[in-house]
Amino acid sequence: KNIGPETEKMLNRVGIYTVGDLENVGVVEAWKRVCAIEPRATVVGLYALQGALLNIHWNELPRDMKEDLRARFEAD
């Protein structure tokens, strides 16, 4: 859920091939890596990764979780 073929390709390009890889790296770091190689990537992709780990659509993520993800993503 949430990870389509294009997102999968982008994740593979940054060394993430499995759910375990994504869990180990963390969704924020994974999406930072994707954004470094893919200028069209948006924050929605970050939400989609979190939703995928929780097995829910990204629109179902609670607002506070989205805010936390965005803040962590924008830090640094």
C-alpha positions as CSV (number, residue, x, y, z in Angstrom):
1,K,0.0,0.0,0.0
2,N,1.3,3.5,-1.0
3,I,4.4,2.3,-2.7
4,G,4.0,2.2,-6.4
5,P,6.5,1.1,-9.0
6,E,8.0,4.6,-9.4
7,T,8.5,5.0,-5.7
8,E,10.0,1.5,-5.5
9,K,12.5,2.4,-8.2
10,M,13.5,5.6,-6.4
11,L,13.9,3.7,-3.1
12,N,16.0,1.0,-4.9
13,R,18.2,3.7,-6.3
14,V,19.1,4.8,-2.8
15,G,19.7,1.3,-1.5
16,I,16.3,0.5,0.0
17,Y,15.0,-2.8,-1.3
18,T,12.8,-4.2,1.4
19,V,10.4,-3.2,4.2
20,G,13.2,-4.1,6.6
21,D,15.6,-1.7,4.8
22,L,13.0,1.0,5.1
23,E,12.4,0.3,8.8
24,N,16.2,0.3,9.5
25,V,16.9,3.5,7.7
26,G,13.7,5.2,8.8
27,V,11.2,6.9,6.5
28,V,12.6,10.4,7.0
29,E,16.2,9.5,6.1
30,A,14.9,7.3,3.3
31,W,12.9,10.2,1.8
32,K,15.8,12.6,2.2
33,R,17.9,10.2,0.2
34,V,15.2,10.0,-2.5
35,C,14.9,13.8,-2.6
36,A,18.7,14.1,-3.1
37,I,18.4,12.2,-6.4
38,E,14.8,13.1,-7.5
39,P,14.0,16.8,-7.6
40,R,10.3,16.1,-8.3
41,A,9.8,14.2,-5.0
42,T,7.4,15.9,-2.6
43,V,6.6,15.5,1.1
44,V,3.6,13.4,0.1
45,G,6.0,10.7,-0.7
46,L,7.3,10.8,2.9
47,Y,3.7,10.4,4.2
48,A,3.2,7.5,1.8
49,L,6.2,5.7,3.1
50,Q,5.0,6.1,6.7
51,G,1.5,5.0,5.6
52,A,3.1,1.9,3.9
53,L,4.8,0.9,7.1
54,L,1.5,1.3,9.0
55,N,-0.5,-0.4,6.2
56,I,-2.8,2.6,5.8
57,H,-3.3,5.2,3.1
58,W,-1.2,8.3,3.7
59,N,-4.4,10.4,3.9
60,E,-5.3,8.5,7.0
61,L,-2.2,9.5,8.9
62,P,-3.1,11.7,11.8
63,R,-2.3,15.4,11.4
64,D,0.2,15.5,14.3
65,M,2.1,12.6,12.7
66,K,2.3,14.4,9.4
67,E,3.5,17.5,11.2
68,D,6.1,15.6,13.0
69,L,7.3,13.9,9.8
70,R,7.5,17.2,8.0
71,A,9.4,18.8,10.9
72,R,11.9,16.0,11.1
73,F,12.3,16.0,7.3
74,E,12.9,19.8,7.2
75,A,15.4,19.7,10.1
76,D,19.1,19.9,9.2
